[in-house]
Amino acid sequence: MNLKEAELLLGAGALQTPVIKKYAGGDDEGWVVTLTGKHKLNATLETARGEVRVFKRLDVAVDLLFGLGVGKVEVVR
């Protein structure tokens, strides 16, 4: 799911609390955002090219979600 889709679903009330998970895959290491709710889209936040969006810093991922209007996030290791 790209950022625009996430923003639209959030505005429609179709998203539950986002989960930020620790990620280590290949050369990338950082944090990924999973957005679950009443939709059938890929639950992982993606780049414009359809690749998994990996945040190097946790605070950047949290700031992005709060900027979208999310009131609460869950962080798991």
C-alpha positions, 0 to 999 in steps of 0.5 A, spaced: 500 500 500 502 506 498 502 513 502 496 515 498 492 509 499 493 509 506 491 516 507 485 515 504 483 509 508 485 512 514 480 518 512 475 513 511 476 510 518 478 503 515 484 502 518 486 499 525 492 501 529 498 501 525 504 496 527 511 498 526 516 492 526 523 491 526 526 489 519 532 486 517 532 483 509 538 483 505 542 490 505 536 493 508 535 494 516 530 498 519 523 499 520 517 497 516 509 499 517 504 494 517 497 497 516 491 492 517 483 494 517 477 493 512 481 493 506 484 488 501 490 491 499 497 489 501 498 491 508 505 493 508 507 500 506 510 501 500 514 505 496 512 508 489 515 503 485 511 497 489 517 495 494 517 495 501 518 501 504 524 501 510 525 506 515 532 507 517 529 510 524 523 509 528 522 516 529 521 518 522 516 512 521 512 514 527 512 522 525 509 520 518 504 516 521 502 521 526 502 526 520 497 522 517 492 523 523 494 516 526 493 517 534 496 511 536 501 506 533 504 499 536 511 498 535 514 490 536 521 488 535 
